[in-house]
Amino acid sequence: MPRKGRIDFPGALHHVIIRGINRSSIFMDDDDRRAFISRLARGIDKTKVSCIAWALIPNHVHLLLQTGPHPLTRLMRSLLTGYALYFNKRHHRVGYLFQNRYKSILVDKKIYLLQLVRYIHLNPLRAGLVPDISRLNTYPWSGHSTIIGIHPVDWQDTESTLYSFGKRVGDARKKYLKFVAKGVTEGRREDLTGGGLLRSFGGWEGVLELKSKGKRWRGDERILGDSDFVENAMAISKEQLTRKEMWKSQGWDLDSLMEYVEEISGVHCKNIIGKIRDHKTSKARSLFTWWAIEELGYSATSISKFCNISLSSVLNSAKRGGIYIKNQHLMLPAKKLSLKDRPLL
């Protein structure tokens, strides 16, 4: 069964879960944790995504992220690819680091914001990394200690949480601490990690009760919210045709993209696919990699295999391509251009 596309739009709140492949560790020590956080901070600065809550566990990560002008995938692709390359090099390993693709659940902020902040920040306690709340308060690898002012960082959005508890920071922090302490006895909350309206209403009994009252309901595993939120989110996802789907509907794929780059650059496709590094070829390869990743939605890993170059080379090439495309105001045409209409590089 084909997987469903992610639902995202500016201002969307996502509970993101990243797991190590086969439940293996993705952090061996504090140097690894610092490397991950450094990449997360840089990605947040570039994409203007807001990080409201986070927790690093040896074999998984929880993030509560709100998208800005750029989609969530832009941050996550850069973060996970860069960290995996770092981790494999440092620990002399090969192969995938993460389990499949990361899980992201679109969340109704009005209902679940504070519940998820508490759930995510209690993860180190539930995992046995700290023995009690007092030790959690000083644990440096979650956003909890940042909210209460013990380990401040400039890339975490603490205001979204504290404002819910009051306008004075000191009082808000005290109320927040009491709120978190009350959640210790809750244990795991599958309803906050699985998504879907079904769990939001307490299982099938809750849904049947809704139906008996004549209320409409709808569920989706990618969304956590009430009926109206689910309906609205799914409507948005249908109305906003993704760029990948748009280009695909116009017949664009890697082969047609390669032909187009060959046409406008004058560089033969067999040279673009390979390791030739002269200026003209590198420019053509940069255009191809950026358009393939950012417009057509292909993964950097798939482009690495298609072009027969390393993953790091793909990422560096795409970065250069993005700068060149922006400066030259280039864009893919909606239809095949004739020779006289094509842009000249």
C-alpha contacts under 8 A as a table, 3 or more apart, distances in Angstrom:
res1	aa1	res2	aa2	distance
6	R	104	S	7.61
6	R	222	R	7.42
7	I	106	L	6.99
7	I	222	R	7.49
7	I	233	A	7.50
7	I	234	M	7.70
7	I	237	S	5.74
8	D	12	A	6.11
8	D	67	T	7.91
8	D	71	P	6.71
8	D	72	L	7.23
8	D	106	L	7.60
8	D	237	S	7.29
9	F	12	A	5.53
9	F	67	T	7.12
9	F	71	P	6.88
10	P	67	T	5.43
10	P	68	G	4.97
10	P	69	P	5.67
10	P	70	H	7.31
10	P	71	P	7.32
11	G	66	Q	5.78
11	G	67	T	5.15
11	G	68	G	5.68
12	A	66	Q	5.45
12	A	67	T	5.55
12	A	106	L	6.88
12	A	107	V	7.57
13	L	64	L	7.11
13	L	65	L	5.73
13	L	66	Q	4.33
13	L	67	T	6.70
13	L	106	L	5.84
13	L	107	V	5.42
13	L	108	D	7.18
13	L	109	K	6.49
14	H	63	L	7.93
14	H	64	L	5.72
14	H	65	L	5.22
14	H	66	Q	6.18
14	H	104	S	5.90
14	H	105	I	5.29
14	H	106	L	4.67
14	H	107	V	5.69
15	H	62	H	7.26
15	H	63	L	5.91
15	H	64	L	4.74
15	H	65	L	6.60
15	H	104	S	5.54
15	H	105	I	5.10
15	H	106	L	6.64
15	H	107	V	6.86
15	H	116	L	7.81
15	H	193	T	7.73
16	V	61	V	7.98
16	V	62	H	5.79
16	V	63	L	5.00
16	V	64	L	6.19
16	V	65	L	7.35
16	V	102	Y	6.96
16	V	103	K	5.56
16	V	104	S	4.38
16	V	105	I	6.49
17	I	60	H	7.16
17	I	61	V	5.74
17	I	62	H	4.85
17	I	63	L	6.56
17	I	102	Y	5.96
17	I	103	K	5.07
17	I	104	S	6.44
18	I	60	H	5.39
18	I	61	V	5.08
18	I	62	H	6.67
18	I	98	F	7.11
18	I	99	Q	7.57
18	I	101	R	7.87
18	I	102	Y	4.93
18	I	103	K	6.48
19	R	23	R	6.64
19	R	26	I	7.95
19	R	59	N	6.03
19	R	60	H	4.27
19	R	61	V	6.57
19	R	98	F	5.74
19	R	99	Q	5.51
19	R	102	Y	7.21
20	G	23	R	5.01
20	G	24	S	5.03
20	G	25	S	5.92
20	G	26	I	5.67
20	G	59	N	5.27
20	G	60	H	5.94
20	G	97	L	5.88
20	G	98	F	4.35
20	G	99	Q	5.23
21	I	24	S	5.65
21	I	96	Y	7.07
21	I	97	L	5.71
21	I	98	F	4.67
21	I	99	Q	3.91
21	I	100	N	7.42
22	N	99	Q	6.74
23	R	59	N	5.99
23	R	60	H	7.95
23	R	99	Q	7.74
24	S	59	N	5.60
25	S	28	M	6.75
25	S	58	P	5.19
25	S	59	N	4.04
25	S	60	H	7.47
26	I	58	P	6.04
26	I	59	N	5.19
26	I	60	H	6.91
26	I	87	F	7.91
26	I	97	L	6.99
26	I	98	F	7.80
27	F	30	D	7.60
27	F	32	D	5.40
27	F	33	R	6.12
27	F	57	I	7.85
27	F	58	P	5.23
27	F	59	N	6.85
28	M	32	D	6.31
28	M	58	P	7.19
29	D	32	D	5.51
29	D	33	R	6.64
30	D	33	R	4.86
30	D	34	R	6.01
31	D	34	R	5.09
31	D	35	A	6.14
32	D	35	A	5.04
32	D	36	F	6.26
32	D	87	F	7.34
33	R	36	F	5.17
33	R	37	I	6.19
33	R	56	L	7.56
33	R	141	W	7.59
34	R	37	I	5.12
34	R	38	S	5.97
35	A	38	S	5.14
35	A	39	R	6.35
35	A	83	Y	7.36
36	F	39	R	5.26
36	F	40	L	6.17
36	F	79	L	7.69
36	F	83	Y	6.18
37	I	40	L	4.90
37	I	41	A	6.04
38	S	41	A	5.20
38	S	42	R	6.31
39	R	42	R	5.17
39	R	43	G	6.07
39	R	79	L	5.87
39	R	82	G	7.64
39	R	83	Y	7.35
40	L	43	G	5.09
40	L	44	I	6.12
40	L	75	L	7.97
40	L	79	L	6.07
41	A	44	I	5.14
41	A	45	D	6.29
41	A	155	W	5.88
42	R	45	D	5.15
42	R	46	K	6.31
43	G	46	K	5.13
43	G	47	T	6.01
43	G	48	K	7.99
43	G	75	L	5.50
43	G	78	S	7.20
43	G	79	L	6.73
44	I	47	T	5.32
44	I	48	K	5.29
44	I	49	V	5.16
44	I	50	S	6.77
44	I	51	C	7.63
44	I	75	L	6.97
44	I	155	W	7.09
45	D	48	K	5.44
45	D	49	V	7.51
45	D	155	W	7.47
47	T	68	G	7.26
47	T	69	P	7.37
47	T	70	H	5.62
47	T	71	P	7.94
47	T	74	R	7.28
47	T	75	L	6.36
48	K	67	T	7.28
48	K	68	G	5.55
48	K	69	P	7.01
48	K	70	H	7.15
49	V	65	L	6.64
49	V	66	Q	5.76
49	V	67	T	4.66
49	V	68	G	5.17
49	V	69	P	7.97
49	V	70	H	7.41
49	V	72	L	7.36
49	V	75	L	7.68
50	S	65	L	5.51
50	S	66	Q	4.95
50	S	67	T	6.35
50	S	68	G	7.26
50	S	156	Q	7.05
50	S	157	D	6.19
51	C	54	W	7.39
51	C	63	L	7.14
51	C	64	L	5.93
51	C	65	L	4.63
51	C	66	Q	6.53
51	C	155	W	7.35
51	C	156	Q	5.27
51	C	157	D	5.69
52	I	63	L	7.75
52	I	64	L	5.47
52	I	65	L	6.03
52	I	66	Q	7.56
52	I	117	V	7.40
52	I	143	G	7.77
52	I	156	Q	6.06
52	I	157	D	5.00
52	I	158	T	6.29
52	I	160	S	7.01
52	I	161	T	7.34
53	A	62	H	7.94
53	A	63	L	5.77
53	A	64	L	4.94
53	A	65	L	7.42
53	A	117	V	5.57
53	A	120	I	6.72
53	A	121	H	6.98
53	A	142	S	7.53
53	A	143	G	5.34
53	A	144	H	7.49
53	A	156	Q	7.62
54	W	61	V	7.43
54	W	62	H	5.42
54	W	63	L	4.41
54	W	64	L	6.25
54	W	120	I	6.36
54	W	121	H	6.70
54	W	142	S	5.29
54	W	143	G	5.19
54	W	144	H	8.00
55	A	61	V	5.87
55	A	62	H	5.30
55	A	63	L	6.75
55	A	120	I	6.26
55	A	121	H	6.08
55	A	123	N	6.82
55	A	124	P	7.18
55	A	141	W	6.04
55	A	142	S	4.07
55	A	143	G	6.48
56	L	60	H	6.57
56	L	61	V	4.82
56	L	62	H	6.75
56	L	124	P	7.69
56	L	141	W	5.68
56	L	142	S	6.21
57	I	60	H	5.19
57	I	61	V	5.83
57	I	123	N	7.63
57	I	124	P	6.59
57	I	127	A	7.57
62	H	120	I	6.25
63	L	120	I	7.51
64	L	116	L	7.60
64	L	117	V	7.41
67	T	70	H	6.66
67	T	71	P	6.21
67	T	72	L	5.92
68	G	71	P	7.18
70	H	74	R	6.94
71	P	74	R	5.80
71	P	75	L	7.53
72	L	75	L	5.56
72	L	76	M	6.34
73	T	76	M	5.03
73	T	77	R	5.74
74	R	77	R	5.49
74	R	78	S	6.45
75	L	78	S	5.51
75	L	79	L	6.05
76	M	79	L	5.01
76	M	80	L	5.88
77	R	80	L	5.56
77	R	81	T	5.89
78	S	81	T	5.48
78	S	82	G	5.84
79	L	82	G	5.46
79	L	83	Y	6.06
80	L	83	Y	5.17
80	L	84	A	5.95
81	T	84	A	5.24
81	T	85	L	6.28
82	G	85	L	5.30
82	G	86	Y	6.30
83	Y	86	Y	4.99
83	Y	87	F	5.98
84	A	87	F	5.05
84	A	88	N	6.03
84	A	96	Y	7.73
84	A	97	L	6.06
84	A	98	F	7.99
85	L	88	N	5.40
85	L	89	K	6.18
85	L	312	S	7.90
86	Y	89	K	5.32
86	Y	90	R	6.07
87	F	90	R	5.21
87	F	91	H	5.99
88	N	91	H	5.33
88	N	92	H	5.57
88	N	93	R	4.74
88	N	94	V	5.90
88	N	95	G	7.94
88	N	97	L	7.90
89	K	92	H	5.20
89	K	93	R	6.64
96	Y	99	Q	7.72
98	F	101	R	7.29
98	F	102	Y	7.88
99	Q	102	Y	7.41
104	S	222	R	7.03
105	I	193	T	7.75
105	I	194	G	7.78
105	I	195	G	5.94
105	I	221	E	7.74
105	I	222	R	4.91
105	I	223	I	5.39
105	I	224	L	6.65
106	L	195	G	7.83
106	L	222	R	6.05
106	L	223	I	4.61
106	L	224	L	6.02
107	V	112	Y	6.75
107	V	113	L	7.82
107	V	223	I	5.98
107	V	224	L	4.79
107	V	225	G	6.10
108	D	111	I	5.70
108	D	112	Y	5.91
108	D	113	L	7.39
108	D	224	L	6.21
108	D	225	G	4.90
108	D	226	D	7.64
108	D	229	F	6.59
109	K	112	Y	5.40
109	K	113	L	4.84
110	K	113	L	6.42
111	I	114	L	7.89
111	I	225	G	7.23
112	Y	115	Q	5.17
112	Y	116	L	5.94
112	Y	225	G	7.77
113	L	116	L	5.43
113	L	117	V	6.27
114	L	117	V	4.99
114	L	118	R	6.21
114	L	161	T	6.90
115	Q	118	R	5.30
115	Q	119	Y	6.06
116	L	119	Y	4.84
116	L	120	I	5.85
116	L	192	L	6.94
117	V	120	I	5.40
117	V	121	H	6.11
117	V	161	T	7.73
118	R	121	H	5.25
118	R	122	L	6.07
118	R	179	F	7.75
118	R	180	V	5.49
118	R	183	G	6.98
119	Y	122	L	5.35
119	Y	123	N	6.61
119	Y	183	G	7.52
119	Y	189	R	7.57
120	I	123	N	5.41
121	H	124	P	7.03
121	H	142	S	6.26
121	H	143	G	6.60
121	H	144	H	5.52
122	L	125	L	5.36
122	L	126	R	6.34
122	L	136	L	7.91
122	L	180	V	7.60
122	L	183	G	7.90
122	L	184	V	7.16
123	N	126	R	5.06
123	N	127	A	6.00
124	P	127	A	5.08
124	P	128	G	6.27
124	P	129	L	5.15
124	P	130	V	6.19
124	P	136	L	7.31
124	P	142	S	7.91
125	L	128	G	5.19
125	L	129	L	5.86
125	L	130	V	5.17
125	L	131	P	6.38
125	L	132	D	6.56
125	L	133	I	7.52
125	L	136	L	6.78
126	R	129	L	7.69
126	R	187	G	7.16
126	R	188	R	7.95
127	A	130	V	7.90
128	G	131	P	6.29
130	V	133	I	7.89
130	V	135	R	5.83
130	V	136	L	5.95
130	V	139	Y	7.58
131	P	135	R	6.60
131	P	136	L	7.77
132	D	135	R	5.54
132	D	136	L	6.28
133	I	136	L	4.78
133	I	137	N	6.17
133	I	181	A	7.00
134	S	137	N	5.24
134	S	138	T	7.21
135	R	138	T	5.47
135	R	139	Y	6.29
136	L	139	Y	4.91
136	L	144	H	7.68
136	L	145	S	7.43
137	N	144	H	6.69
137	N	145	S	5.16
137	N	148	I	7.65
137	N	150	I	7.42
138	T	145	S	5.75
138	T	150	I	6.51
138	T	151	H	7.60
139	Y	142	S	6.74
139	Y	145	S	6.43
140	P	143	G	7.87
140	P	145	S	6.50
140	P	151	H	6.54
142	S	145	S	6.65
142	S	146	T	7.65
143	G	146	T	5.04
143	G	147	I	6.33
143	G	156	Q	7.51
144	H	147	I	5.28
144	H	148	I	6.60
145	S	148	I	5.34
145	S	149	G	6.19
145	S	150	I	5.17
145	S	151	H	5.48
145	S	152	P	7.54
146	T	149	G	5.05
146	T	150	I	5.81
146	T	151	H	4.78
146	T	152	P	4.66
146	T	153	V	6.60
146	T	156	Q	7.84
146	T	158	T	7.55
147	I	150	I	7.77
147	I	152	P	7.49
147	I	158	T	5.53
147	I	161	T	7.98
147	I	162	L	7.55
147	I	173	R	7.33
148	I	173	R	5.68
148	I	177	L	7.82
149	G	152	P	5.53
153	V	156	Q	6.18
157	D	160	S	6.36
157	D	161	T	7.94
158	T	161	T	5.56
158	T	162	L	6.22
159	E	162	L	5.07
159	E	163	Y	5.57
160	S	163	Y	5.72
160	S	164	S	7.01
161	T	164	S	5.65
161	T	165	F	7.40
162	L	165	F	5.34
162	L	166	G	6.58
162	L	167	K	7.69
162	L	169	V	6.98
162	L	172	A	5.51
162	L	173	R	6.61
162	L	176	Y	7.11
163	Y	166	G	5.23
163	Y	167	K	5.73
163	Y	172	A	7.14
164	S	172	A	7.80
165	F	171	D	7.74
165	F	172	A	4.69
165	F	173	R	7.58
165	F	175	K	6.16
165	F	176	Y	6.52
166	G	169	V	7.19
166	G	171	D	6.72
166	G	172	A	4.86
167	K	171	D	7.99
167	K	172	A	6.86
168	R	171	D	5.59
168	R	172	A	6.00
169	V	172	A	5.04
169	V	173	R	6.07
170	G	173	R	5.30
170	G	174	K	6.51
171	D	174	K	5.21
171	D	175	K	6.36
172	A	175	K	5.20
172	A	176	Y	6.03
173	R	176	Y	4.93
173	R	177	L	6.13
174	K	177	L	5.19
174	K	178	K	6.44
175	K	178	K	5.16
175	K	179	F	6.19
176	Y	179	F	4.97
176	Y	180	V	6.22
177	L	180	V	5.17
177	L	181	A	6.16
178	K	181	A	5.09
178	K	182	K	6.34
179	F	182	K	5.34
179	F	183	G	6.89
180	V	183	G	5.33
180	V	184	V	7.08
181	A	184	V	5.57
182	K	185	T	6.95
183	G	186	E	5.29
183	G	187	G	7.77
184	V	187	G	6.65
186	E	189	R	7.36
189	R	192	L	5.49
189	R	193	T	6.89
190	E	193	T	5.19
190	E	194	G	5.84
191	D	194	G	5.63
191	D	195	G	6.42
191	D	199	R	5.29
191	D	200	S	6.26
192	L	195	G	6.34
192	L	224	L	7.55
194	G	199	R	7.75
194	G	221	E	6.89
195	G	199	R	7.09
195	G	200	S	7.81
195	G	220	D	7.38
195	G	221	E	4.99
195	G	222	R	5.67
195	G	223	I	5.22
195	G	224	L	4.68
196	G	199	R	5.90
196	G	200	S	6.62
196	G	219	G	5.33
196	G	220	D	4.78
196	G	221	E	4.23
196	G	222	R	6.30
196	G	223	I	5.17
196	G	224	L	5.11
196	G	225	G	7.36
197	L	200	S	4.82
197	L	201	F	6.42
197	L	217	W	7.93
197	L	218	R	6.63
197	L	219	G	4.51
197	L	220	D	6.46
197	L	221	E	7.64
197	L	223	I	7.16
197	L	224	L	6.03
197	L	225	G	6.11
197	L	226	D	6.35
197	L	227	S	7.03
197	L	230	V	7.41
198	L	201	F	5.63
198	L	202	G	6.74
198	L	203	G	5.27
198	L	204	W	6.47
198	L	206	G	7.80
198	L	207	V	6.62
198	L	219	G	6.10
199	R	202	G	5.10
199	R	203	G	5.02
200	S	203	G	7.37
200	S	224	L	6.82
200	S	225	G	6.65
200	S	226	D	7.09
201	F	204	W	7.79
201	F	206	G	4.95
201	F	207	V	6.21
202	G	205	E	6.83
202	G	206	G	5.22
202	G	207	V	7.68
203	G	206	G	5.60
203	G	207	V	6.67
204	W	207	V	4.97
204	W	208	L	5.98
205	E	208	L	5.13
205	E	209	E	6.14
206	G	209	E	5.08
206	G	210	L	6.39
207	V	210	L	5.04
207	V	211	K	6.32
207	V	217	W	7.46
208	L	211	K	4.96
208	L	212	S	6.11
209	E	212	S	5.06
209	E	213	K	6.47
210	L	213	K	5.24
210	L	214	G	6.55
210	L	215	K	5.35
210	L	216	R	7.32
210	L	217	W	7.47
211	K	214	G	5.01
211	K	215	K	5.41
211	K	216	R	6.75
211	K	217	W	7.68
212	S	215	K	7.50
216	R	227	S	7.29
217	W	227	S	5.22
218	R	227	S	5.94
218	R	230	V	6.69
218	R	231	E	6.89
219	G	223	I	7.65
219	G	227	S	7.68
219	G	230	V	6.77
220	D	223	I	5.58
220	D	230	V	7.34
221	E	224	L	7.70
223	I	230	V	6.48
223	I	233	A	7.96
224	L	230	V	7.46
225	G	228	D	7.95
225	G	229	F	5.61
225	G	230	V	6.05
226	D	229	F	5.38
226	D	230	V	6.23
227	S	230	V	5.20
227	S	231	E	6.13
228	D	231	E	5.12
228	D	232	N	6.07
229	F	232	N	5.15
229	F	233	A	5.98
230	V	233	A	5.18
230	V	234	M	6.10
231	E	234	M	5.35
231	E	235	A	6.13
232	N	235	A	5.03
232	N	236	I	6.21
233	A	236	I	5.15
233	A	237	S	6.24
234	M	237	S	5.00
234	M	238	K	6.32
235	A	238	K	5.22
235	A	239	E	6.13
236	I	239	E	5.03
236	I	240	Q	5.98
237	S	240	Q	5.50
237	S	241	L	7.29
238	K	241	L	6.45
241	L	245	E	6.46
241	L	246	M	6.52
242	T	245	E	5.28
242	T	246	M	6.19
243	R	246	M	4.89
243	R	247	W	6.11
243	R	295	E	6.14
243	R	296	L	6.94
243	R	297	G	7.98
244	K	247	W	5.36
244	K	248	K	6.08
244	K	295	E	6.01
244	K	296	L	4.58
244	K	297	G	5.46
245	E	248	K	4.97
245	E	249	S	6.00
245	E	296	L	7.91
246	M	249	S	5.18
246	M	250	Q	6.52
247	W	250	Q	5.08
247	W	251	G	6.54
247	W	252	W	5.39
247	W	253	D	7.99
247	W	295	E	7.60
247	W	296	L	6.45
247	W	334	A	7.70
248	K	251	G	5.09
248	K	252	W	5.02
248	K	253	D	6.64
248	K	296	L	7.40
249	S	252	W	7.39
250	Q	334	A	6.81
250	Q	335	K	6.98
251	G	256	S	7.79
252	W	255	D	7.92
252	W	256	S	5.71
252	W	257	L	6.41
252	W	296	L	7.63
253	D	256	S	5.43
253	D	257	L	6.00
253	D	296	L	7.21
254	L	257	L	5.02
254	L	258	M	6.04
254	L	292	A	6.84
255	D	258	M	5.10
255	D	259	E	6.35
256	S	259	E	5.04
256	S	260	Y	6.23
257	L	260	Y	5.05
257	L	261	V	6.23
257	L	288	F	6.95
257	L	292	A	7.52
258	M	261	V	5.22
258	M	262	E	6.09
258	M	269	C	6.43
258	M	288	F	6.65
259	E	262	E	5.04
259	E	263	E	6.21
259	E	269	C	7.15
260	Y	263	E	5.06
260	Y	264	I	6.37
261	V	264	I	5.33
261	V	265	S	5.81
261	V	266	G	7.90
261	V	267	V	7.81
261	V	284	A	6.38
261	V	287	L	7.14
261	V	288	F	6.41
262	E	265	S	5.37
262	E	266	G	5.39
262	E	267	V	5.21
262	E	268	H	5.64
262	E	269	C	5.89
262	E	284	A	7.51
263	E	266	G	5.59
263	E	267	V	7.63
264	I	342	R	6.56
264	I	343	P	6.27
264	I	344	L	5.98
264	I	345	L	6.48
265	S	280	K	7.64
265	S	284	A	6.00
265	S	344	L	7.37
265	S	345	L	5.93
267	V	271	N	6.82
267	V	272	I	7.00
267	V	280	K	7.28
267	V	281	T	6.16
267	V	284	A	6.85
268	H	271	N	5.54
268	H	272	I	6.67
269	C	272	I	4.96
269	C	273	I	6.23
270	K	273	I	5.24
270	K	274	G	7.07
271	N	274	G	5.77
271	N	275	K	7.67
271	N	276	I	6.44
271	N	281	T	6.87
272	I	275	K	7.82
272	I	276	I	7.54
272	I	281	T	6.15
272	I	282	S	7.61
272	I	284	A	6.66
272	I	285	R	5.32
272	I	307	C	7.31
273	I	285	R	7.72
273	I	306	F	7.39
273	I	307	C	4.32
273	I	308	N	6.30
273	I	309	I	7.79
274	G	307	C	5.97
274	G	308	N	5.74
274	G	309	I	6.31
275	K	308	N	7.89
275	K	309	I	6.60
276	I	281	T	6.78
276	I	282	S	7.43
277	R	281	T	6.23
277	R	282	S	5.43
278	D	281	T	5.51
278	D	282	S	6.02
279	H	282	S	5.21
279	H	283	K	6.17
280	K	283	K	5.24
280	K	284	A	6.38
281	T	284	A	5.11
281	T	285	R	6.13
282	S	285	R	5.05
282	S	286	S	6.06
282	S	317	S	7.63
283	K	286	S	5.03
283	K	287	L	6.37
283	K	321	G	7.07
284	A	287	L	5.22
284	A	288	F	6.31
285	R	288	F	5.06
285	R	289	T	6.11
285	R	317	S	6.85
285	R	321	G	7.93
286	S	289	T	5.29
286	S	290	W	6.13
286	S	317	S	4.60
286	S	318	A	5.18
286	S	319	K	7.56
286	S	320	R	6.02
286	S	321	G	4.21
286	S	322	G	7.80
287	L	290	W	5.40
287	L	291	W	6.10
287	L	318	A	7.04
287	L	321	G	4.77
287	L	322	G	7.46
287	L	324	Y	7.94
287	L	325	I	7.29
288	F	291	W	5.41
288	F	292	A	5.94
288	F	318	A	7.80
288	F	321	G	7.77
289	T	292	A	5.11
289	T	293	I	6.14
289	T	303	I	7.00
289	T	314	V	6.50
289	T	317	S	6.56
289	T	318	A	4.97
289	T	321	G	7.23
290	W	293	I	5.31
290	W	294	E	5.71
290	W	295	E	7.55
290	W	317	S	7.48
290	W	318	A	4.24
290	W	319	K	7.03
290	W	321	G	5.48
290	W	322	G	5.93
291	W	294	E	5.39
291	W	295	E	5.03
291	W	296	L	6.45
291	W	318	A	8.00
291	W	332	L	7.98
292	A	295	E	5.90
292	A	296	L	4.98
292	A	297	G	6.34
292	A	298	Y	5.77
292	A	303	I	7.56
293	I	296	L	5.88
293	I	297	G	4.88
293	I	298	Y	4.82
293	I	299	S	6.03
293	I	300	A	6.51
293	I	303	I	7.88
293	I	318	A	7.79
294	E	297	G	5.64
294	E	298	Y	7.69
298	Y	302	S	6.64
298	Y	303	I	7.00
299	S	302	S	5.31
299	S	303	I	6.46
300	A	303	I	5.06
300	A	304	S	6.10
300	A	311	L	6.63
300	A	314	V	6.51
300	A	315	L	6.93
301	T	304	S	5.01
301	T	305	K	6.51
301	T	311	L	6.19
302	S	305	K	5.23
302	S	306	F	6.15
303	I	306	F	4.89
303	I	307	C	5.94
303	I	314	V	7.07
304	S	307	C	5.42
304	S	308	N	5.70
304	S	309	I	5.23
304	S	310	S	5.70
304	S	311	L	5.34
304	S	314	V	6.08
305	K	308	N	5.02
305	K	309	I	6.85
309	I	313	S	6.39
309	I	314	V	6.92
310	S	313	S	5.14
310	S	314	V	6.42
311	L	314	V	5.08
311	L	315	L	6.39
312	S	315	L	5.15
312	S	316	N	6.17
313	S	316	N	5.18
313	S	317	S	5.88
314	V	317	S	5.08
314	V	318	A	6.01
315	L	318	A	5.17
315	L	319	K	6.18
316	N	319	K	5.12
316	N	320	R	6.42
317	S	320	R	5.24
317	S	321	G	6.13
318	A	321	G	4.84
318	A	322	G	6.12
319	K	322	G	5.26
319	K	323	I	6.60
320	R	323	I	5.28
320	R	324	Y	6.29
321	G	324	Y	5.11
321	G	325	I	5.97
322	G	325	I	5.18
322	G	326	K	6.09
323	I	326	K	5.22
323	I	327	N	6.17
324	Y	327	N	5.16
324	Y	328	Q	6.00
325	I	328	Q	5.22
325	I	329	H	5.62
325	I	330	L	4.99
325	I	331	M	7.29
326	K	329	H	5.08
326	K	330	L	6.75
333	P	336	K	6.66
333	P	337	L	7.11
337	L	340	K	7.93
337	L	341	D	5.77
337	L	342	R	5.67
338	S	341	D	5.30
338	S	342	R	6.31
339	L	342	R	5.60
